[in-house]
Amino acid sequence: MSEVQTADRARKREDFANAITKLGGNGQHWLRYYDYVFADVDFSGSTVLDIGGGTGYASYFAAAGGAKRVICLEPEVDGSRSTMVKSANSMGSIFDTHRIVEIVPRLLQDYSTDIQFDVVIIHNTINHFDEDACRTLSKDINSQRRYAAFFDMVSALITDGGFLVVADCSNRNFFGDIGVRNPVAPTIDWPVHQPPEVWARLLSQHGFTSPRIKWTSDRRLGLLGRLLFRNRTAAYFLQSHFCLTLRKSRQGA
Ligand SMILES: C[S@@+](CC[C@H](N)C(=O)[O-])C[C@H]1O[C@@H](n2cnc3c(N)ncnc32)[C@H](O)[C@@H]1O
């Protein structure tokens, strides 16, 4: 990258963080969190699909990272609030990226396009595609068939060699295992989640390879959290929140 491009990228990242702060969040926390989640992905010049993007923060982060076009699908269904599209559009006005990020109020299964995406993001959304099927996904063949339909759609939308980034909570959690409400994540419905290994195994049947699993720490805990809690053991006793990055295999590879 030239000096001008580097300065432009730094300015966009700053604008992204400032926009979140203006909306009442902590922009620097989000920036550091997404830097970690998307560490393997280069957004420069990419096309990005953010499925169930909510308030669109991941989409806008992609734009700050140099993506040339980002589609954020947000139908405001399971796992949503009715204000998500409005919030996502407000962010787009403040961060001034309406030409790059488009918020589309559609379900994945109702969305069609000619675009082949370099990066597909499914952040805290995969379990909401079909919550009933998700409960029994690791063992039940019918549930797996129902999810296979979603994965076929994702696979058709992503370019060969493209990145798929999935983040969610695993159902393997200390508090869930002993049947007690988790004090750090009291609202999580543990049975409606699956561990990253299950997602990786199922996605491997749809052409997704090279799974890489990371564990996240609470954004608000800062450096201490990043040093102490970004590992499987700590996650098991906290939120069990993971990030799984895969590549779509190149045809013939
Ligand atoms: C818990 S929110 C996550 C929002 C955002 N990605 C985040 O991490 O903050 C899950 C989102 O998935 C969306 N969703 C659920 N099923 C979907 C589907 N079939 N296609 C697209 N989005 C879906 C919901 O509308 C909801 O906003």
PDBQT file of the ligand as one rigid body, heavy atoms in Angstrom, charges set to zero:
ROOT
HETATM    1  C1  LIG A 301     -28.271 -11.988  17.087  1.00  0.00    +0.000 C 
HETATM    2  S1  LIG A 301     -28.485 -11.065  15.611  1.00  0.00    +0.000 S 
HETATM    3  C2  LIG A 301     -26.823 -10.777  15.107  1.00  0.00    +0.000 C 
HETATM    4  C3  LIG A 301     -26.657  -9.434  14.466  1.00  0.00    +0.000 C 
HETATM    5  C4  LIG A 301     -25.224  -9.062  14.098  1.00  0.00    +0.000 C 
HETATM    6  N1  LIG A 301     -24.671  -9.935  13.084  1.00  0.00    +0.000 N 
HETATM    7  C5  LIG A 301     -24.351  -9.051  15.317  1.00  0.00    +0.000 C 
HETATM    8  O1  LIG A 301     -23.476  -9.887  15.451  1.00  0.00    +0.000 OA
HETATM    9  O2  LIG A 301     -24.588  -8.181  16.173  1.00  0.00    +0.000 OA
HETATM   10  C6  LIG A 301     -29.025 -12.298  14.441  1.00  0.00    +0.000 C 
HETATM   11  C7  LIG A 301     -29.577 -11.673  13.188  1.00  0.00    +0.000 C 
HETATM   12  O3  LIG A 301     -29.802 -12.681  12.192  1.00  0.00    +0.000 OA
HETATM   13  C8  LIG A 301     -30.892 -12.284  11.404  1.00  0.00    +0.000 C 
HETATM   14  N2  LIG A 301     -31.384 -13.491  10.712  1.00  0.00    +0.000 N 
HETATM   15  C9  LIG A 301     -32.013 -14.559  11.257  1.00  0.00    +0.000 A 
HETATM   16  N3  LIG A 301     -32.314 -15.460  10.296  1.00  0.00    +0.000 NA
HETATM   17  C10 LIG A 301     -31.862 -14.961   9.123  1.00  0.00    +0.000 A 
HETATM   18  C11 LIG A 301     -31.875 -15.415   7.777  1.00  0.00    +0.000 A 
HETATM   19  N4  LIG A 301     -32.444 -16.577   7.439  1.00  0.00    +0.000 N 
HETATM   20  N5  LIG A 301     -31.307 -14.638   6.809  1.00  0.00    +0.000 NA
HETATM   21  C12 LIG A 301     -30.728 -13.460   7.150  1.00  0.00    +0.000 A 
HETATM   22  N6  LIG A 301     -30.687 -12.971   8.422  1.00  0.00    +0.000 NA
HETATM   23  C13 LIG A 301     -31.252 -13.710   9.392  1.00  0.00    +0.000 A 
HETATM   24  C14 LIG A 301     -31.862 -11.641  12.390  1.00  0.00    +0.000 C 
HETATM   25  O4  LIG A 301     -32.736 -10.723  11.779  1.00  0.00    +0.000 OA
HETATM   26  C15 LIG A 301     -30.908 -10.985  13.392  1.00  0.00    +0.000 C 
HETATM   27  O5  LIG A 301     -30.742  -9.616  13.201  1.00  0.00    +0.000 OA
ENDROOT
TORSDOF 0
